[in-house]
């Protein structure tokens, strides 16, 4: 019975190592995709100070921007759109 328990323990340990390695490889693969998406979202907006009275936040993805004149923020849409209807 002692030999059977040792054989079962070795097989169980081998399966745990294989399954654990598979989980780690899957998590590393998905992390690369998530990092690219996060970096694209982080670089989407740009703050531009045009003068002492006017600030802008430009959206690189849509081309729109928010303008701040004397503490009042207003959204402006782009004149030319990259999206076709």
Buried (B, 14 or more C-beta within 10 A) or exposed (E): EEEEEEEEEEEEEEEEEEEEEEEEEEEEEEEEEEEEEEEEEEEEEEEEEEEEEEBBBBBEEEBBBBBBEEEEEEEEEEEEEEEEE
